[in-house]
Amino acid sequence: MTSDPFPEYVQAIGYVKDGELLGFLMIMHLKEDDTLEIAAVSVRPELRGQGIGKPLISRAAEIIFEQGKTPS
């Protein structure tokens, strides 16, 4: 048994700078097909609008394509 109840269904990606988590998102496998959903994109409120979400989403798409899946 793992401490993560959904190891094959959820992946998390964080944006870390100088050891500090500035934002994160989740990649979730919700359907019985090759689609992975980019969800729960979150950036610290005081840092919103500074371009942190864009590289998070770009990296998530890269990871999804590397797995041979389609991002949603």
OpenMM code with the backbone's topology and positions (N, CA, C; nanometers):
from openmm import Vec3, app, unit

residues = "MET THR SER ASP PRO PHE PRO GLU TYR VAL GLN ALA ILE GLY TYR VAL LYS ASP GLY GLU LEU LEU GLY PHE LEU MET ILE MET HIS LEU LYS GLU ASP ASP THR LEU GLU ILE ALA ALA VAL SER VAL ARG PRO GLU LEU ARG GLY GLN GLY ILE GLY LYS PRO LEU ILE SER ARG ALA ALA GLU ILE ILE PHE GLU GLN GLY LYS THR PRO SER".split()
positions = [
    Vec3(0.0855, -0.1186, 0.0000),
    Vec3(0.0000, 0.0000, 0.0000),
    Vec3(0.0888, 0.1232, 0.0000),
    Vec3(0.0476, 0.2220, -0.0734),
    Vec3(0.1219, 0.3473, -0.0814),
    Vec3(0.0490, 0.4560, -0.0029),
    Vec3(0.1211, 0.5577, 0.0385),
    Vec3(0.0570, 0.6690, 0.1091),
    Vec3(-0.0204, 0.7573, 0.0125),
    Vec3(0.0071, 0.7446, -0.1179),
    Vec3(-0.0651, 0.8202, -0.2206),
    Vec3(-0.1805, 0.7340, -0.2698),
    Vec3(-0.3050, 0.7713, -0.2412),
    Vec3(-0.4171, 0.6865, -0.2804),
    Vec3(-0.4430, 0.6825, -0.4305),
    Vec3(-0.3845, 0.7745, -0.5080),
    Vec3(-0.4099, 0.7810, -0.6513),
    Vec3(-0.2810, 0.7915, -0.7311),
    Vec3(-0.1827, 0.7056, -0.7097),
    Vec3(-0.0511, 0.7247, -0.7718),
    Vec3(-0.0529, 0.7256, -0.9234),
    Vec3(-0.1402, 0.6468, -0.9852),
    Vec3(-0.1408, 0.6424, -1.1305),
    Vec3(-0.2375, 0.7422, -1.1929),
    Vec3(-0.3125, 0.8146, -1.1119),
    Vec3(-0.4126, 0.9065, -1.1633),
    Vec3(-0.3759, 1.0538, -1.1502),
    Vec3(-0.2817, 1.0871, -1.0632),
    Vec3(-0.2505, 1.2268, -1.0372),
    Vec3(-0.0989, 1.2474, -1.0340),
    Vec3(-0.0551, 1.3539, -1.1011),
    Vec3(0.0847, 1.3966, -1.0933),
    Vec3(0.0839, 1.5443, -1.0562),
    Vec3(0.1807, 1.5871, -0.9796),
    Vec3(0.1910, 1.7275, -0.9415),
    Vec3(0.3212, 1.7852, -0.9961),
    Vec3(0.3143, 1.9106, -1.0392),
    Vec3(0.4318, 1.9821, -1.0877),
    Vec3(0.4389, 2.1133, -1.0104),
    Vec3(0.5554, 2.1443, -0.9580),
    Vec3(0.5724, 2.2683, -0.8834),
    Vec3(0.6689, 2.3630, -0.9521),
    Vec3(0.6491, 2.4904, -0.9319),
    Vec3(0.7403, 2.5947, -0.9778),
    Vec3(0.8134, 2.6425, -0.8532),
    Vec3(0.9404, 2.6075, -0.8443),
    Vec3(1.0202, 2.6398, -0.7265),
    Vec3(1.1333, 2.7337, -0.7669),
    Vec3(1.1507, 2.8394, -0.6902),
    Vec3(1.2599, 2.9340, -0.7133),
    Vec3(1.3227, 2.9648, -0.5780),
    Vec3(1.4546, 2.9510, -0.5717),
    Vec3(1.5286, 2.9761, -0.4477),
    Vec3(1.4707, 2.8955, -0.3306),
    Vec3(1.4309, 2.7708, -0.3598),
    Vec3(1.3792, 2.6829, -0.2562),
    Vec3(1.2382, 2.7129, -0.2105),
    Vec3(1.1688, 2.8016, -0.2807),
    Vec3(1.0349, 2.8421, -0.2403),
    Vec3(0.9339, 2.8024, -0.3473),
    Vec3(0.8250, 2.7360, -0.3076),
    Vec3(0.7200, 2.6974, -0.4002),
    Vec3(0.6360, 2.8203, -0.4352),
    Vec3(0.6378, 2.8561, -0.5648),
    Vec3(0.5640, 2.9739, -0.6098),
    Vec3(0.4305, 2.9383, -0.6737),
    Vec3(0.4223, 2.8168, -0.7267),
    Vec3(0.2989, 2.7721, -0.7902),
    Vec3(0.3050, 2.6229, -0.8162),
    Vec3(0.1910, 2.5657, -0.8511),
    Vec3(0.1860, 2.4233, -0.8831),
    Vec3(0.0644, 2.3962, -0.9700),
    Vec3(0.0614, 2.2769, -1.0263),
    Vec3(-0.0571, 2.2289, -1.0955),
    Vec3(-0.0637, 2.0788, -1.0835),
    Vec3(-0.1775, 2.0240, -1.1209),
    Vec3(-0.1989, 1.8801, -1.1163),
    Vec3(-0.2262, 1.8314, -1.2583),
    Vec3(-0.1757, 1.7126, -1.2888),
    Vec3(-0.2100, 1.6433, -1.4127),
    Vec3(-0.2919, 1.5224, -1.3691),
    Vec3(-0.4141, 1.5118, -1.4218),
    Vec3(-0.5033, 1.4058, -1.3763),
    Vec3(-0.5518, 1.3212, -1.4933),
    Vec3(-0.5548, 1.1896, -1.4724),
    Vec3(-0.6048, 1.0956, -1.5704),
    Vec3(-0.7464, 1.0602, -1.5294),
    Vec3(-0.8445, 1.1297, -1.5896),
    Vec3(-0.9832, 1.1150, -1.5467),
    Vec3(-1.0677, 1.0286, -1.6387),
    Vec3(-1.0191, 1.0067, -1.7606),
    Vec3(-1.0974, 0.9326, -1.8593),
    Vec3(-1.0282, 0.8018, -1.8937),
    Vec3(-1.1018, 0.7131, -1.9544),
    Vec3(-1.0474, 0.5845, -1.9966),
    Vec3(-0.9890, 0.5937, -2.1373),
    Vec3(-0.9237, 0.7043, -2.1688),
    Vec3(-0.8601, 0.7203, -2.2990),
    Vec3(-0.7192, 0.7757, -2.2779),
    Vec3(-0.6614, 0.8303, -2.3814),
    Vec3(-0.5242, 0.8801, -2.3729),
    Vec3(-0.5171, 1.0293, -2.3411),
    Vec3(-0.6206, 1.0836, -2.2789),
    Vec3(-0.6243, 1.2253, -2.2444),
    Vec3(-0.5872, 1.2446, -2.0972),
    Vec3(-0.4988, 1.3401, -2.0724),
    Vec3(-0.4652, 1.3792, -1.9351),
    Vec3(-0.5047, 1.5248, -1.9172),
    Vec3(-0.5716, 1.5548, -1.8084),
    Vec3(-0.6217, 1.6896, -1.7836),
    Vec3(-0.5241, 1.7697, -1.6983),
    Vec3(-0.4956, 1.8908, -1.7444),
    Vec3(-0.4172, 1.9858, -1.6644),
    Vec3(-0.5184, 2.0605, -1.5775),
    Vec3(-0.5030, 2.0469, -1.4460),
    Vec3(-0.6037, 2.1024, -1.3554),
    Vec3(-0.5370, 2.1646, -1.2336),
    Vec3(-0.6162, 2.2355, -1.1581),
    Vec3(-0.5747, 2.2924, -1.0301),
    Vec3(-0.4474, 2.3752, -1.0424),
    Vec3(-0.4433, 2.4622, -1.1428),
    Vec3(-0.3274, 2.5511, -1.1572),
    Vec3(-0.3379, 2.6575, -1.0491),
    Vec3(-0.2321, 2.6714, -0.9714),
    Vec3(-0.2355, 2.7650, -0.8597),
    Vec3(-0.1015, 2.8385, -0.8490),
    Vec3(-0.1102, 2.9710, -0.8365),
    Vec3(0.0081, 3.0558, -0.8187),
    Vec3(-0.0185, 3.1434, -0.6962),
    Vec3(0.0844, 3.1642, -0.6169),
    Vec3(0.0676, 3.2491, -0.4985),
    Vec3(0.0039, 3.3817, -0.5389),
    Vec3(-0.0949, 3.4266, -0.4630),
    Vec3(-0.1701, 3.5467, -0.5009),
    Vec3(-0.0838, 3.6686, -0.5324),
    Vec3(0.0185, 3.6911, -0.4541),
    Vec3(0.1013, 3.8110, -0.4756),
    Vec3(0.1913, 3.7998, -0.5989),
    Vec3(0.1971, 3.6809, -0.6593),
    Vec3(0.2828, 3.6597, -0.7768),
    Vec3(0.2031, 3.6398, -0.9049),
    Vec3(0.0712, 3.6443, -0.8967),
    Vec3(-0.0119, 3.6249, -1.0147),
    Vec3(0.0118, 3.7374, -1.1151),
    Vec3(0.0030, 3.7010, -1.2434),
    Vec3(0.0246, 3.7979, -1.3507),
    Vec3(0.1711, 3.8191, -1.3843),
    Vec3(0.2606, 3.7386, -1.3261),
    Vec3(0.4039, 3.7540, -1.3492),
    Vec3(0.4627, 3.6414, -1.4348),
    Vec3(0.3756, 3.5634, -1.5011),
    Vec3(0.4242, 3.4620, -1.5942),
    Vec3(0.4654, 3.3298, -1.5319),
    Vec3(0.4190, 3.2990, -1.4136),
    Vec3(0.4548, 3.1727, -1.3488),
    Vec3(0.3679, 3.0582, -1.4001),
    Vec3(0.2435, 3.0842, -1.4292),
    Vec3(0.1531, 2.9797, -1.4777),
    Vec3(0.1900, 2.9267, -1.6148),
    Vec3(0.2404, 3.0132, -1.7010),
    Vec3(0.2731, 2.9708, -1.8384),
    Vec3(0.3780, 2.8602, -1.8431),
    Vec3(0.4915, 2.8736, -1.7737),
    Vec3(0.5880, 2.7637, -1.7790),
    Vec3(0.5375, 2.6374, -1.7091),
    Vec3(0.4517, 2.6514, -1.6096),
    Vec3(0.3920, 2.5342, -1.5464),
    Vec3(0.3085, 2.4558, -1.6471),
    Vec3(0.2233, 2.5267, -1.7198),
    Vec3(0.1370, 2.4613, -1.8180),
    Vec3(0.2197, 2.4045, -1.9326),
    Vec3(0.3209, 2.4770, -1.9772),
    Vec3(0.4077, 2.4265, -2.0841),
    Vec3(0.4781, 2.2987, -2.0418),
    Vec3(0.5299, 2.2953, -1.9200),
    Vec3(0.5994, 2.1759, -1.8710),
    Vec3(0.5021, 2.0595, -1.8564),
    Vec3(0.3811, 2.0875, -1.8097),
    Vec3(0.2802, 1.9822, -1.7974),
    Vec3(0.2496, 1.9222, -1.9341),
    Vec3(0.2335, 2.0070, -2.0356),
    Vec3(0.2068, 1.9573, -2.1709),
    Vec3(0.3227, 1.8714, -2.2205),
    Vec3(0.4468, 1.9133, -2.1953),
    Vec3(0.5631, 1.8335, -2.2345),
    Vec3(0.5601, 1.6954, -2.1699),
    Vec3(0.5315, 1.6922, -2.0416),
    Vec3(0.5263, 1.5649, -1.9682),
    Vec3(0.4171, 1.4749, -2.0256),
    Vec3(0.3022, 1.5335, -2.0559),
    Vec3(0.1915, 1.4557, -2.1110),
    Vec3(0.2294, 1.3991, -2.2481),
    Vec3(0.2883, 1.4821, -2.3339),
    Vec3(0.3308, 1.4340, -2.4657),
    Vec3(0.4389, 1.3258, -2.4537),
    Vec3(0.5308, 1.3402, -2.3573),
    Vec3(0.6344, 1.2394, -2.3348),
    Vec3(0.5732, 1.1041, -2.2979),
    Vec3(0.4559, 1.1054, -2.2374),
    Vec3(0.3864, 0.9829, -2.1998),
    Vec3(0.3004, 0.9284, -2.3147),
    Vec3(0.3035, 0.9971, -2.4294),
    Vec3(0.2242, 0.9545, -2.5431),
    Vec3(0.0769, 0.9817, -2.5280),
    Vec3(0.0424, 1.0790, -2.4440),
    Vec3(-0.0975, 1.1135, -2.4175),
    Vec3(-0.1293, 1.2499, -2.4782),
    Vec3(-0.2564, 1.2885, -2.4677),
    Vec3(-0.3049, 1.4166, -2.5198),
    Vec3(-0.3422, 1.5069, -2.4023),
    Vec3(-0.2899, 1.6312, -2.3974),
    Vec3(-0.3279, 1.7223, -2.2893),
    Vec3(-0.4670, 1.7802, -2.3114),
    Vec3(-0.5340, 1.8080, -2.2028),
    Vec3(-0.6657, 1.8710, -2.2082),
    Vec3(-0.6702, 1.9817, -2.1054),
] * unit.nanometer
topology = app.Topology()
chain = topology.addChain("A")
for resn in residues:
    res = topology.addResidue(resn, chain)
    for name in ("N", "CA", "C"):
        topology.addAtom(name, app.Element.getBySymbol(name[0]), res)
